[in-house]
């Protein structure tokens, strides 16, 4: 039986190709091949190097007020909407060229639900007899959304190791199946992504991981992963990114795995770009990871506000965060600290306090911002019927939709620009042009940006001026002087 596993094109303002490992789709493909199926994997977002600009969808037309024509540079908001991958008709023809009996569509996020639906529709137009099966996180959190379309013959809910094997009539896997995916190649390095654990024992209200992966933290068969690593030729250096959110909860297993991988290739370097829980690290553990080859640390903090953290069933340990980033800053090892904004009852003052505190963590510490978006079924959004009446596009972080009636779209986009401004101040290659841009923003306590064709910075047209002034009044002068 011939199968195609397809990751649909992505439509959004941005997409980071080297983060597009699509481990779940690779696992589905490997399980199919293991059971004797002829299977082809197509990751459409990675198929073309250059995305195509497409019109801003009417559902997010409110963002047009915040888009500056021909804006460019490090303080900019998004300037154009894009499709990463071919259009759906062309994608369907590519799928059909393999003459599959079954097409498995992998929807990795509900916000991209329409891409899965459009692709399935075009495939059915070519051959109504092709069986189409939908799976992935985006399908599992709200399968009813897709059922009504009539384009899917089956929807698999849960982990591939369990539901796909059951679908094929085979015993389910005892352990999560490891995947190792090459995501980028440079002259000196090859970048790979994998994972060591699945599941989450925490109860953070904003997170959907337990909905698919469960609360039991499971480990992979690391020897299968190690055998995959042995097959990589060692002419170039290797950067291995683990996409685990909770690998630090299995500390001994994690360290043992890193050591055994280093025995295979002593020059391999590591990262966890999805973000790891800083609360599970101390100086000894941090140094152990550095000694084993970590050259970048991504910390997920949620928020620095104890009030908001408590409401989200999470804890905050600011002294630990400051201690860890101080160590990394002294060692000149880059760290990225991610926080979320747009929580229920979050005020402008809360958001700016978050940013000011994170701004002072050191020159080697950058800030990552995620604008709050819900996943159908998480606390506060259990009633999934509300998502049938709106476009899934609104659930993209880049859509900056005020889900909790706390921060407005204008507030969140203003914060987004301020985060980018802070990160610009920390650049080591700062030239005079950017230095003057920073100085003007700080001196005038206004937001300026760069526009192609304009010699001088231009003030952003639509932003929260009170919020910006609050930030500049509270920030330390040594950040920019």
SVG drawing of the C-alpha trace seen along z (x, -y; Angstrom):
<svg xmlns="http://www.w3.org/2000/svg" viewBox="-21 -64 56 70">
<polyline fill="none" stroke="black" stroke-width="0.4" points="0.0,0.0 1.3,-3.4 1.1,-6.3 2.0,-10.0 2.6,-11.8 2.1,-15.5 2.7,-18.6 0.6,-21.3 1.9,-24.8 2.0,-27.4 0.3,-30.8 1.5,-33.4 3.7,-36.5 6.8,-34.4 8.1,-30.9 11.6,-29.7 12.6,-26.9 15.3,-25.4 12.7,-25.1 10.4,-23.2 11.6,-19.7 8.0,-18.3 9.1,-15.4 5.6,-14.0 5.3,-13.6 8.7,-11.9 7.6,-9.5 4.4,-8.6 6.5,-8.1 9.0,-5.8 6.2,-3.7 4.5,-3.2 7.8,-2.1 8.5,0.2 5.2,1.9 6.0,2.5 4.2,-0.4 5.6,-2.4 5.6,-5.9 6.8,-9.3 7.1,-12.3 6.5,-15.8 7.1,-18.8 5.6,-21.5 6.7,-24.5 10.3,-23.5 9.8,-22.7 10.6,-26.2 13.3,-28.5 11.4,-31.7 7.8,-32.2 5.1,-33.9 3.5,-37.1 -0.3,-36.7 -3.0,-39.2 -3.7,-39.8 -6.7,-37.5 -9.8,-39.5 -10.1,-37.8 -7.0,-39.7 -7.5,-42.9 -7.4,-44.8 -3.6,-44.4 -3.4,-46.6 -3.4,-49.7 -0.1,-48.4 1.7,-47.5 4.1,-50.2 4.5,-50.2 8.1,-49.2 9.1,-48.9 12.4,-47.2 15.0,-46.7 15.3,-45.3 12.4,-47.2 9.9,-46.4 6.5,-44.6 5.6,-42.2 5.3,-43.8 3.7,-41.1 1.7,-37.9 3.2,-34.9 2.6,-31.3 5.5,-29.0 5.3,-26.3 3.3,-25.9 -0.4,-26.8 -2.8,-24.1 -3.7,-23.0 0.0,-22.5 0.6,-20.7 -2.3,-18.4 -0.8,-17.5 2.6,-16.8 0.8,-14.4 -1.1,-12.8 2.0,-12.2 3.0,-9.4 -0.4,-7.7 -1.1,-7.1 -3.8,-4.9 -3.8,-6.8 -2.7,-10.4 -1.8,-11.2 -2.0,-14.9 -0.1,-16.2 -1.7,-19.3 0.9,-20.4 -1.1,-23.4 -4.8,-24.2 -4.1,-27.8 -3.1,-26.3 -6.2,-24.1 -7.4,-25.7 -4.2,-24.7 -5.0,-21.1 -8.5,-21.5 -7.6,-23.3 -5.0,-20.7 -7.4,-17.8 -10.1,-19.5 -7.7,-19.9 -6.6,-16.3 -10.2,-15.1 -10.9,-17.2 -8.2,-15.3 -9.2,-11.8 -12.2,-11.5 -11.3,-7.9 -8.0,-8.7 -8.4,-8.0 -7.3,-11.0 -6.4,-10.6 -5.7,-13.6 -3.5,-13.6 -1.2,-15.8 -1.7,-18.2 -3.8,-20.5 -6.3,-17.7 -6.2,-16.1 -7.3,-19.2 -10.4,-19.7 -11.3,-16.8 -14.9,-17.9 -13.8,-21.0 -12.5,-18.9 -15.2,-16.2 -17.9,-18.6 -15.8,-19.4 -16.3,-15.9 -12.7,-15.9 -11.3,-13.4 -12.0,-9.7 -10.5,-9.3 -9.0,-11.5 -6.4,-10.1 -6.4,-11.6 -3.3,-11.2 0.3,-10.1 1.3,-8.3 3.0,-5.5 -0.5,-4.6 -3.2,-5.6 -1.4,-5.0 -0.3,-1.5 -3.9,-0.8 -5.1,-2.2 -2.8,0.2 -3.9,3.1 -0.5,3.5 0.5,3.5 1.2,0.0 4.8,-1.0 5.9,-0.7 8.1,-3.8 7.9,-7.0 9.7,-6.5 12.8,-8.7 13.2,-10.9 16.4,-12.7 15.7,-15.3 18.3,-17.5 17.0,-21.1 19.8,-23.2 23.3,-23.0 26.0,-25.7 29.6,-25.5 30.8,-24.4 27.7,-22.9 24.7,-20.6 21.7,-21.2 19.5,-18.4 16.4,-18.2 15.2,-15.3 13.6,-14.7 14.3,-12.6 11.0,-12.8 7.3,-13.1 4.6,-14.4 4.4,-17.1 3.8,-16.6 2.9,-20.3 -0.5,-21.9 0.1,-25.3 -3.2,-26.5 -1.9,-28.1 -0.2,-24.9 -1.7,-22.2 1.1,-19.7 -0.7,-17.3 -3.7,-17.2 -1.8,-15.2 1.2,-13.9 -0.3,-13.2 1.0,-14.1 3.2,-11.0 6.7,-11.9 8.1,-9.1 11.6,-8.7 12.5,-7.4 14.7,-4.4 17.9,-6.4 19.9,-3.6 17.7,-3.9 18.6,-7.6 22.2,-6.9 22.3,-4.5 20.8,-7.2 23.5,-9.7 26.2,-7.1 25.0,-7.1 25.8,-10.8 29.1,-11.4 31.3,-13.5 33.0,-15.8 31.0,-18.8 30.2,-19.8 26.8,-18.8 24.4,-21.0 21.7,-18.8 18.5,-20.6 16.2,-18.7 12.6,-19.9 11.7,-18.7 9.9,-21.1 10.4,-19.0 13.6,-17.0 15.2,-18.5 12.6,-16.5 14.6,-13.4 17.9,-14.9 20.0,-11.6 18.6,-10.2 19.3,-13.5 22.9,-13.7 23.6,-10.1 22.1,-10.5 24.3,-13.6 27.4,-11.8 26.7,-8.8 26.1,-11.0 29.4,-12.8 31.1,-9.4 29.8,-9.0 31.0,-12.4 33.0,-14.5 32.5,-17.7 28.7,-17.7 27.0,-20.7 23.5,-20.9 20.6,-23.2 16.9,-23.0 15.3,-25.7 11.7,-25.1 12.8,-26.3 13.6,-24.5 12.4,-25.1 15.0,-27.3 13.5,-26.4 15.1,-23.0 18.6,-24.4 21.3,-25.6 24.9,-26.6 26.2,-23.0 23.7,-21.7 24.2,-24.7 28.0,-24.2 27.5,-20.5 25.4,-21.2 28.0,-23.8 30.8,-21.3 28.8,-18.7 28.5,-21.2 25.5,-23.5 26.3,-26.8 22.8,-28.4 20.2,-28.3 16.5,-29.0 14.5,-29.5 10.7,-29.4 9.5,-31.6 5.8,-32.3 5.8,-35.5 7.8,-37.3 4.6,-38.3 3.9,-36.2 0.3,-37.2 -0.3,-36.1 1.8,-33.0 -0.3,-31.9 -3.5,-32.3 -1.9,-30.1 -0.8,-27.4 2.8,-28.2 5.6,-29.4 8.2,-32.2 11.8,-32.1 13.3,-35.4 16.4,-35.1 17.2,-31.8 16.6,-33.2 18.9,-36.2 21.6,-33.9 21.6,-31.7 21.6,-34.5 24.4,-36.2 26.6,-33.1 25.9,-32.8 26.5,-36.5 29.9,-36.3 30.8,-33.2 29.5,-35.1 27.1,-32.3 23.9,-33.4 20.6,-32.9 17.1,-33.7 14.3,-34.2 10.8,-33.7 7.7,-35.2 4.1,-35.4 1.9,-38.5 -1.8,-38.9 -2.8,-36.7 -6.2,-37.3 -6.1,-40.5 -2.7,-41.4 -2.2,-45.2 0.0,-47.4 2.0,-48.0 2.5,-44.2 3.7,-43.8 6.2,-46.7 7.4,-45.4 8.1,-42.1 10.1,-43.7 12.1,-46.1 13.1,-43.3 14.2,-41.0 16.0,-43.9 18.4,-44.1 19.6,-40.4 22.8,-41.1 24.2,-41.8 24.2,-38.2 20.5,-37.6 17.9,-38.3 14.2,-38.3 11.6,-36.3 7.9,-37.3 4.9,-35.1 1.6,-36.8 -1.1,-34.8 -3.3,-32.5 -5.6,-29.7 -5.7,-26.1 -9.2,-24.7 -9.8,-22.8 -7.3,-24.5 -8.7,-26.1 -10.9,-29.1 -11.5,-27.8 -13.1,-24.4 -16.2,-25.4 -14.9,-24.5 -18.1,-25.7 -16.7,-29.3 -13.9,-28.2 -16.4,-27.0 -17.6,-30.6 -14.2,-32.2 -11.2,-31.6 -8.3,-29.5 -6.0,-32.2 -6.9,-34.3 -5.2,-31.6 -1.8,-32.5 0.4,-34.4 1.2,-36.8 -2.5,-37.7 -2.2,-39.5 -5.9,-39.0 -7.0,-40.2 -8.3,-36.8 -8.5,-37.7 -9.8,-41.3 -6.7,-42.4 -4.1,-43.8 -5.4,-45.1 -3.9,-44.4 -2.2,-47.8 -0.7,-47.1 0.7,-43.7 2.2,-45.0 3.7,-47.9 5.3,-45.4 6.5,-43.3 8.3,-46.4 9.8,-47.3 11.2,-43.7 12.8,-44.1 14.3,-47.4 15.7,-45.9 17.3,-43.1 18.8,-45.6 20.6,-47.4 22.3,-44.1 23.8,-43.5 27.5,-43.4 27.8,-44.5 25.8,-47.7 26.7,-50.3 26.3,-54.1 23.0,-54.0 21.3,-51.6 22.9,-53.4 21.3,-56.7 17.9,-54.9 18.1,-53.6 19.2,-57.0 16.4,-58.8 13.8,-56.3 15.2,-56.7 15.7,-60.4 12.3,-61.3 10.5,-58.3 8.8,-57.4 8.9,-54.5 10.8,-55.0 11.5,-52.5 13.2,-52.2 11.4,-52.5 13.0,-51.6 13.6,-54.7 13.7,-57.0 17.1,-58.3 15.9,-59.0 14.0,-57.0 10.2,-57.3 7.9,-57.4 5.6,-54.3 2.1,-55.4 0.0,-53.2 1.3,-52.4 0.5,-52.9 2.4,-56.1 1.6,-55.7 3.0,-52.2 6.2,-53.4 6.7,-56.3 6.2,-53.9 9.0,-51.7 11.5,-54.5 10.8,-56.1 11.6,-52.8 14.5,-51.5 18.1,-51.9 20.1,-54.5 23.1,-52.1 21.0,-49.9 21.5,-52.4 24.0,-55.1"/>
</svg>
